Structures are given as C-alpha cells and as structure tokens.
Amino acid sequence: MRLGDFQHRAKNTLGMTPHPISRVINAERIVLLGWSRAILLQLAHPLVAAGVAEHSTFREGRLAAAVRLHHTVRAMLALTFGDERSRTAAVEGIKAIHRRVHGHLPSAAGTFPAGTWYSAEDPELVLWVHATLLDSVPMIYDLTVAPLAVGDRDAYCAQAAPLAVDLGARDADVPRTWRALQDYLSAMYGSGRIAVSGQAREIASAVVAPPLAFVLGPVTWANRLVTEGLLPPAVRSGYGAAWNEDRERALRRTIAAIRRLRRWTPPALALWPEARSRQ
C-alpha cells in the first residue's frame, strides 16, 4: 500500500483531516527501530539520564524490560489510535509516572553541576523527550517504508504538538514544523546541555540489546547498528560507539534489506492491530 493510498483511505473511512500522517507513521511496527535512537538521545541529556537511572526498571532484567516495552507500546497506541477516554487515561498515566521522578544529579555532566535538581515534570525535559521522538520516528519511516515530503514532516510535528503540551511542555516552545524542530535540536546540541554521562552509558546497553536479545541475534545486531548509525556523531562518540566506513556500508545495506522486507510484508504483520482496525 502506497503512502498516498493509506492517507486517502484514512480520510474517507475515518472522517479525519486530509493528512493524518501521525496515524500513517505510527501504524508501522518497524518504526520501533526509531525508539532506540530516541531513547539514547533522551539519555544524552544528563538530567533525563539521572531520572531514568534512579527511577526506572531499565536494569532490572529482561522480564522488567519486556513489561516496560509492552506498557510503552500500549500507551503509544492509545494516544494515536484510541478514543478520547483511552487517550486521556494514557496521558494521565504518563503524568503520574512523571510526578514520581525527581531528584538531584549525582555528578557533574555537560553544563550541569553535581546536585542540579531534576524533575520529569520540567517543561524543558518534556520538550527534549518529545523532540527526540519527533525526529527519530519519521526518520525510520522515511528510510524503511516510504519517503516523506516536507509537508508530511510538518504535519507530523503539528499533530504531535498537543500531546507535548498535555504532558507539560510550554505551548510556545513546542515545534509545529520540521524546520522549527531542527532549529531546536541544533540549539540543544550546541548548548552544551547534551552530554552523555556515565549514567547514560550504563543504561545504553539495555536499549541497544533489548529483551530476549540472546534469542533475536540478527534483530539485535540490526537494532544496534541502525540505532548507533543514525545518532549524531558527537552523541554516538559520547556513548563510545566505534564507527568507520565498514559500519557505514553495513548500515546502508541493512536499511536497504529492511526496506525490501517491509515492501513484501503483509499489513497483518507490518501494522499494529489498532491501526488496521481504523483503516
């Protein structure tokens, strides 16, 4: 199914806007590949890394990681495809978690001195987390499913903006266009606030080697290669990920293989059930 066909069907069947690109993109299971990149970018902010290290189950074993991933996927599906009641419940669930996450940075990192207060309710941290997903998920879709025009990317940003505001970001700060998003990311990278801390490096292995990694050998290898390969070079270097021409060629071949695989994958496997039910 071509991108335009999916959008046309969504418009006529769902009575939605003419360009429901957020549902088109989030319908794809393959965009989970973008989550790993987004999480490593999120952790590259020392205050986010501290919150995750001290309040998350990232390092509590495969079962805890699998449960966490399941809940995260269910929340994403509710936010994208659910009715108003399920969407509200998902937002409130995320906000309840955020209220419990606060503390002090244990050691200096980037521009932040030791002892800096952090809170998951901080509008600036909510915005950073939002922006990393806004950048990473369409990137994977564009590389593996179908090319995205600038208008598609602008629409994705605009459609995601209300959620960022609902979760605590300042309305005026939330990017509604792709250009605004890239300007924000560039400013953050140049600010010194994005610096991979020791806590981030400790957690990163749980991201690039997800639950059941020992069983899903090739999948784990591809996830790590794609995640590290698509990171900004400075962030990738901060995680200590080696990169060279051989790995760059492997990245291009892997993305091409994923793209071919997706082309021949039936919707019953490629799309989330919640997305198929709304077509």
N, C-alpha and C positions, 0 to 999 in steps of 0.2 A: 504494500500500500504506500503510495507516494505521500509526502508531507501535505501537499495541497489537497489530496483526496480526503485525508484524515480531517483536515480543518473544515473542508466543505461539509463532510458528514456530521461533524460535531456541531456546526452551525445549524444545520437543518434539523437534526434529531434532538439536540439539547435545548434549542432556543437560546443559545449563548451569544456572546459577542462574535463578530465576524472573524476574530483571530484569537481563538482560545489556546494560544501557544503553550501556556503553562501546563495544560492537560495533555497536549500532544507530547511534550518533552517528558513530563513526569510519568506518563503512561509506560515508558520503556524501562524494563528491568535493567537493561545494560547501563543506564546512567548511574547505577550504584557505583560504577567504577569512579565516577566523579566525586563521590562522597569521601573516598580515602584521601584524594588530593585536598578537598576542602578541609577535612579534619586536620591534616598536617599543617595547612595554612593557619587554621584557627589556633593550633597549639604553638605556632611560631610567635604568637603574642604571649609574652611571659605571664600576664595575669590570667589569661584563659588556661594556659598550661598548669598554673598553680591550682586553679579551681578544679580542673579535671583530675590532677594528681591526688588532691586531698579529699575529693568528694565523689569520685566516680568508681565504677567497678571494672575499669579497663584492664587491671592487672590481677583480677580475682579468678582467672581460669577460663577455660573455653566455654563452660556452661553459662557463666555470668555474661560473657561477651555475646554469646548467641542470644540470650534473653534480651540483652540491651539492644542488639541489632533488630530483633523482632519488634520490640516496642517502638523503636525509631521508625521503622518502615511503616508500621500501623499508623503512627501519628502522621507521617507524610501523606499516606493515602487518604486519611480522614480529612486532612487540610486541603488536599487537592480535589478529591472526588466525593467527599462526604456531604451530607446535608448540613444545614446551619447548626443543628444540635450537636452533631458529631464534631464539626469543626470547632465549635465553642468549647466542647469538652477537651479536645486536643490542645487548644491554646491554654486553657486553664491548667491542664496537666503539666505543660511545659513551664508555665509561670510558677507553679507550686514547687517544681524542682529548683528553679532559679532562686526562689526565696531561701532555700536551704544552703546555697553555695556562696560562701563568703569567707574571708579570712585575710591573712597577710602574706605577702611574698616572702618566702624563706631566705632568699639570697638575691643579690642584685642581678639584673638581667636587662640588656638593652639600655634604655634611658631610665629604667625604674630601679630605685634604690631598694635594698632589703627593708622589709617592713611595710612596703606600699600596700595599702588596703585594696582589696578587690572584691567585687560582687558580681554575680551573674545577672543582676538586675541593672547594672551600669549601662546606660544607653549606648555608650561608646563600644562596649564589648558586645552588646546585642547587635549593633550595626556591623562590627567586624565579622562576626559569625555569619550573619545574613549575607554579607558581600562575598565571602568565600564560596558559599553555595551558589550564589547568583553567577559567579564567574566560572565555577567548575562544572556544574551540571550541564549547561548548554554546550560547553567545550566538548564533553564526551559525546553528546548527541550529534554535534556538528561533525565530529571525526568518524563516528561509527554508524550513524543512522542516515542522516540527510543534512546537506548544507543549510545553514541558517543565514538569512539575509539580515541586514542591519535592522530592518523593521521588525523582524521576528525577535531579535535580541532586545530591542526597545520595549516591545510588548511584554516580553517575559519579565523584564525589570519592573514595568508598571504594574503588572498583575500580581507580582510578589510583594510590592511595597506595603499594602495594608497589613499583611501578616507581620512584617518587621515592626510596624507601629504598634500593633496589638501586643507584641511581645516586649515593648518598652523602648524601642528606638525613637529618637526625636523625628517627628514627621518631616521637618525641614531638611534633615540630614540624609534621608533615605534616597538613594539614586533611583530615578524613574526612567533613565535612558542608559544605553550601553556606554555612551561617551562619559556620562556622569559617573558611572560605576568605575570605568578605567581611570578616570581622573582621581577618584577617591583612593583606589588601590595604589596608584603611583605615589600619591601623597603619603600614604601609610608606609610604603616601602622606603620612602626617602626620609621618613621622620625619625628613624632610629628606634621606634617602638616595636618593630617587628624584628625579633632577635631570638633565635632558637636557644632555649635554656636547657640546662641539664635535665630538668623535669620533662620537657618536651621530648628529648631524645630517649628517655627511659620509656615513655609511653608509645613512641612511634612504632616500635616493633609489633605491638598489638594491633596496630592499624594496618600495616602492610602485610602482616601474617595473620589474617582473620581466623575466626573459629573453624576448626576442622582443617586447618592449613595442611596438616600432615597427610590428609586424605586427598585433598584437592591440589595436588602438587603443581600441575601446569597452570591451573587457575590462579593459585597463589603467586607463582612466578610472574604471570602476566599482570596481576594486580599490582605487584611491587614495581615492575618495570614501568607500567603506564603511570602509576602514581608519582614515582620519583622523576620520571622523564618529563612530565608536564609541569612540575614545580618551577617557579622562578629560580634561576641558577643560584642566587645568593641564599635562598631558603634551602634548596637542595644541599648546598655546601654546608650549611649550618647543621643539617642532620647527619653529615658525614657520608652522604651517598656518593660513591665514586661514579663519575660519568666520563665517557670517552666516545670516540667515533663508532666503535663496535656496538656499544649500548644504544647509541642513537640510531644506527641501522636496525638493530633488533627492535627498537621501539616502533620504527616506521613499518617494519614487516608485521609486527604483532597487531598494530592498529588496522592495517590492511586486511589481515586474516579475520579480525573481529568484525570488520565491516562486511566481508564476504559471508561470514557465518550469519550475521544478522539479516542479510538480504534473503537467505534461504530459510530463516526460522519462522514458523507459522505464528500468527498472532496469539494463539493459545499458549505458547511458550514465551514469546517475546514481550507480551504486555501483561501488566498486573490484572487480575480478575476484575478489580473495581473499575479499571479503565475500560475493559471490554464490555462491561455491563452498561456503561454510559454511552457507548457508540450508537 
